[in-house]
Amino acid sequence: MVTGKYVATVAGKALAAVMALLVVLALVTGGLVAAGVVDVAPPTVESVESEWGQVTENSTGLRTQVVVDNPNPVGLPGVLSVKYTASMNDVVLVSGKEGGVGLSSGETTIELTGRMDNDRIVQWWVDHVNNGEQSGLEITAEVDGPLGISKTVPVREATFETDLLGHLAEGGPTEVTVDGETVLRVSDRQASWGQADAEETPVTFSATVENLRDEPISVDGFGYEVKMNDVVIGTGETAEGVDIAPGSSERVEVQAVIDTQKMADWWASHVRNGEETNLSVSVYGYVEDDGERQRLPMNVVDEDIAFSTDFLAGGEVTVRPIDDDGQSGELEPPSITGIDQQWGQVTDDVTEVRSTVTVQNPNDGEFGDALTVQLEGTTKINDVVVADDRTTVDGIDPGRSTVTHVTEMDNSKVPEWWARHVNIGEQSTFVTETEASVDAGFTTFEVPVQDQQGVIETDMLGGLEDDESQSVTAGGSEVAVIHSTDASWGHATPEVTPLTLEATVENTGSVPLTLRELQYHVAFNDVVVADATAPESHVIEPGETKTITFTLHLDSSKMDEWWVSHVRNGEVTTATFESTVTVEAGGYSTQYDLAPAEQTVETDVLNGTTGTRLQSIVAV
């Protein structure tokens, strides 16, 4: 991430300082020759090698070896001391001193060691940023010898520039997608420094965000994180959000702060990592939910950059982006993979339907917390809305999870759907329509859910059908034979359900036969839905066979009470039909039980919601 005219660091400065030492030695040697004290040839530098030493939290070691060839048959005395200093923008980074420096005949290895206080990087960083990312490098060496000999030699002066933020503005627009649909486009990213000090380094990130959807997009605020290697040098949140109308764009600006003191930690990690650093910058939107801020899959800036240095061999720096896929965020909508329904609490007024919804969330947990699933369920029986409710679930775990949706079925609607059930041949279509939507914080999208549908079929009158002949006696003699009985519904309303009971009767006596005043009692479980007398009266002549009818009236308004008993009893109902008709012949009168029946009705309304719900009837 460093570019410029010349690259220099602590390693390069130490190398230059050693070079200055040798120059000064040559100068001193040359002075002795000029004085005629000794006839010697000047020494030459054969090689210079530097390497980093031990790195601690507080300092960084540096070791430099210089190989000098002395062609003279005699050595030079170790009477010199060498001091070297390397600084940038007047901030001294490294200084060292070696005493008793001399040269033997032939090759001599001179070792220079020093330690840099890592906090010096902090001081340099402040000056570097405030100077427009420019630094002046100055390396000096001072040689002291006997007889007051002292010489300061400027070894190297150079300037270098960096562009730490430039790569954040490179590249074209990036996009935020939801289920493959592009909802946001982020372009024209910029970053700029503020005035740095020893505590904070302000940096402003900005970008243009375009809303490509046909509904508004809102973000409550923005968060940011800046990391160099594993060192978080800046993190925080701003409370200023943005609202973007459909088809429009807004300029987003985020004021971030880097912890200047963290630059010392970064430097240690950089050297330990072989002078390699991964720079990661993320600026993202968030929403507030019940006072908690939750991250959104919406990145204004999302850049990873790798840069490497080679400070000990000349200061070369290389920079490359990492995994730039053109995405500023991607969100896959959760899917509803199953719904299981069970009855909950049953009261006189409502019946709870507890739906366990299985959700598959393919997103990471970091985004899952920001997802809110809204379920709107409508349950209809024969197009009568018996339940209509809405449930909101905050935070969906990644992977497979379940949420519970409780709907209250209005028991007062039972008489209405009962009437329709009777009128279409004791058949009901049970449909649960569920609409699901996911609120991703900044936008919403629909999630497809398959409607749950089934058919309920009953045969409540099956026990009243009888083809077996029954004898009727009065005064000790047979007066009639009931050859068959049958029953059928009339047109039901939410108030009353007519029931026609018919019987085929043969008068086997010698006098006219009268059947009248059918007294009837009908109960579903313990709920009495009919208890009255049918007013019809029928006369059958001797030898005549006649089909007679009586009309019964069931109280449809009682069906809500029956429903409560039915569900509480595990969806089992015992239906009891009792009817007694008065039979008169030749001055005699008797009571005859016409078509008595008791049968068990079992339903399974909620289970098996993915297929047909079939009512089973067992006559007793």
Protein Blocks (a to p, Z undefined) as FASTA:
>chain_A
ZZcjbdcdfklmmmmmmmmmmmmmmmmmmmmmmnomaccdddddfbdcdddddddfkbcc
dddddddddfbfbdcddfbccdddddeehiafbdcddehiacdehjddddddddddfklm
mmmmmmmmmnoopacdddddddddeehiacdddfbdcdddddfklmmmgccdddddeehi
afbdcehiacddddddfkbccdddddddddfbfbdcddfbdcddddehjbcfbgcddfbd
cdddehiacdddddddddfklmmmmmmmmmmnoopacddddddddddeehiacddfbdfb
dcdddddddfknnopacdddehiehiabdcdddddfbdcdddddddfkbccddddddddd
fbdfklmmmpccdddddddeehiafbdcddddehiaehjddddddddddfklmmmmmmmm
mmnopaacddddddddddehjaccddddddddddddddfklmmpccbdcdddeehiafbd
cfbdcdddddddfkbccdddddddddfbfbdcddehiaddddehjbcfbdcddfbdcddd
ehiacdddddddddfklmmmmmmmmmmnoopacddddddddddeehiacdddehiacddd
dddfkgoplbccddddddZZ
